[in-house]
Amino acid sequence: MPVTRELGREIYEAERDVTAIAPFTEEYPGITTDEAYGAQLQYVQKRIADGAVVKGKKIGLTSKAMQEMLGVDRPDYGNIFDDMIHEEGEPIDTGRYIAPRVEFEIAFVLKADIDGETVTVEKVREAIDYVVPAAEIIDSRIRDWKIKFEDTVADNGSSAGAVFGSGQVELEAVDLPTVKMEVYKNDEKLDEGYGSAVLGNPLEAVVWLSRALHQYGISLKKGEKILAGALTKAVDVRAGDSFKATFEGLGEVEVIFS
């Protein structure tokens, strides 16, 4: 569709040029969810043409805290590219983003493909290689975060970066819904949350993702990293900020901004 090609190009250029653009839902008030995901796919194709490699997916808006923060009522997804993944402890340049925020999540690495047509929680469980604590950097190419659901969908789920902790825990060794997370900003406790904030169980988020991708002919692949969704609200970041999130039974992840 012409509108999806145009919007995909706009997101691609806004990210490349680190320049915010007006909300798509203002410019195209009748834009549908399917058109928004079509725009995301156009953006993805442009990134791949540039040499970027898809390394996984992020699931967004899985918690009530994030849904209320952004005024939406359902999850969405976006893509994680190789050039979006940062080493833990490596300072991340805030200048590469427009209005960055950070959120902390439980993440999975897959050891098998997942068929979105027949997916169940048990099949997701069998496909997971290990669990890891993670941070996601989100950014809105839409000006001032004035987004509706279709805006963030077209904008690659507002995805911008990811940091994965060094701990790798077998799924059987942790009860995901009861995992307690504590977030610290500049060594002061900022927030806390539990794995149950993510659709009751982060595994359910992966089931949702698999089904949502299947609608567009996409499937989850062996080796991909899956960010299951934030346990608490996202936090604005500035140069010089440092964050750490500790997860009971999973370890911790630290993010530093320069």
N, C-alpha and C positions, 0 to 999 in steps of 0.2 A: 504494500500500500504506500502511496506517495508520502502520507503523513508519517509513517513509521520510519521511512528512509531519512526524511528531513529531521525528525527528532533525534534519531540515532546519530546523525552527523552533528547536530547541535551539542549533544552531550559529549561526544568525542572531542570536539573542538574546545568546549568549555573546560574539560579536564586537562587537555593538552596545554591550553593557554592560561590555566589557573584564573579563569574569569567567570564570574557568576552570570547566569541568564535568568530571564523571567520565567515564572511557572508555566508549564505547558497547559495546565488546567485553566489558566487565564486566556492563553492564546487559542487553545482548542477546547472549549468548555465541554464538548461532547465526547472527548477522548475516552475510549473504553479500556478496560483492563487488558484485553487481548492486543489492542493497538500499543499499549504501553509496553507489554512484554515483547511485542514485535520491534519496537524502537530499541529496547535493550539488546535484542539479538543483532540488530544492525550495528549498534555500538560494538558489541563483542566481535563481530566479523571484521570491523575496522581495526580493532586492537590486534586480532590474530594476523591480519594482513601486515601489520607493522612488525610482526615477529613475537608478540606476546604469547604465552602458553597458559591455557587454563589449568590451574592446579587444584581447584575445588570450588565449593559453593558456600555462600553465607545465607543463613536463614535470618530474616529480620522480623521485628515486630511480633515476637512470640510471647512476650510478657505484657501483663497489664500496664506495668510501669512505662514501657516504651510505647505502647499503643496510646496511652493517655498523653504522653509527652508530645507525640506527633499527631494526635487527633485522628487515629485510624482504628479499625476494628478487626483486622485480620493480618496474618503473616504475609511476607513477600520473600523473594530471594534475589540474589545477585551472584556474580562470578568473582572468583579470586584468581588473579593472574600471578605469574612468577615474579614479576617486578613489583608486586604489591606486598610481598612477604619480607619482613625484616628480621634480622637476627636479634635475639633477646640481648638487651644491654647495649645495643648499637644505637646511638642517638639518631632520632628521626627528625628530619628537617621540616618544621612546620610551614616553611615557605613553599613547599610543594603542594599545599592544600589551600582551600578557600576559607572554610570555617570548620576546622577539624574538631571532632569529639572522639572520646575513647570509651569503650564499653568492654566488659569482661564476660567470658563465656566458657562453657564446656565445649570442647571440640573432639572430633573423631577422625581417625584415619582408616580408610577402607582397605580390606584385603581381598574383596571380591566385588564384582558389579552388583547393582541392585536393580531389579526389574520393577519399574513403577506401576505396571499393570497388575502385578500379583503381590505387591509388597505388604508385609505385615511387620509387627514389632519383632517377632521372632526372626524373620528373615533379615531385618536390619541388624539385630543382635549378632547373627551368624556372620554378617558381612563386615563387622567392625574388627579391625586389627588391634587398636588400642585407643585409650582416652587420654587427652592432654589438656591442661589449662591453657587458655588463650585470651588474647586481647584483640579486639577489632577496632581499627581506626575508621570512623565513618566521616563522610564529608558530603555536603550538598552542593552540586553544581547549580542548584536552583537558589536564587538570591535570598539570603537571610533565612534559610530553612523554611520558607513559606510554602510548604508542600502539602499536597493532598496525596492520597494513596497512589494514583496514577503517575504523579510526578516522581515519587521515589522509586517506583517500579521501573520507569523508563531510565532513571538515573542509576542503573545497575544496583538497585537496592541501597543507594547511598554508600556503597562500599568503596573503601579507599586504601585499606592496608590491613595487615594481620601480623601478629607476633605470637609464636607458639612457645610455651614453656618447655623446659628440657625433660620434665617427667613424662614417662610413658607407662600408663597403668592399664592392666588387663580389665576388660569390662566386668568380668565376674568378681573382681576385687573391690568394686565400689557400688554403693546403692545411690544411683544418680539423683533421685528426687530429694534425698536427705542431705546431699552435699551442701555444706555451708561455705559461703564465700564471703570474705571480708576485703574491702577495697581501701587502700591507703593512697592519699595524695600528698606528696612532699612530707612523708613520714607521719601524717596525721590521718586517723581513721575517718573515712568519708561515708561509707555505706556498707551494707551487708545484704545478702540474699541467699536463696536456696535453689537447688536444681529444679525443684517443683515449680518455680516461676515460669519455666519454659514448657508451656502446654501440659503441665502436670508431670512431665517426664521428657527430658531431651530426646529420648528415642522416638517419641511421638512426633517431634519436630522433623526428624529425618523421614519418617513415614509420610508426613505432609509434603515435604520437599520432593520426595520421589514421585508422588502422585501428581503434584503440580508440574514438575518437569515433563512427565509422561504426556501431558496434554499438548506439549509443544514438540514432541518427538525427541526429547533429550533424556538421557539416563545417567545415573551416578556410576562412576567407573572405579575399578581397583586402583588404589594409590591416591585417590583424591582426599583432600582434607575438607571436613565439613564443620563450619562454625554453626553451632546449634541455636544460638540466640542469646541475647543479653539477660543476665540474672537481675540486673538493676538498671536504673536510668543511665543514659550516656552523659558524659561530663565534658564540658568545653576544655580545650587544652591551649596552652600558650608556651612559647619558647621558654625553656628552663624548668618546666614541670616534670616531675617524675611520679610514676604510679606503680603500685604493686598490688596484686590480688592474690590472696591465699585461698586455696580450696582444700577443705578437709579430705584427706585420702588421695588427693591428686597432686599436691605440690603447689607451686606458685609461678606467676609470670610477672615480669617487670618490664615497664615501658618508659623510656626516657625521651624527652623532646628537646630539640635545640632550635 
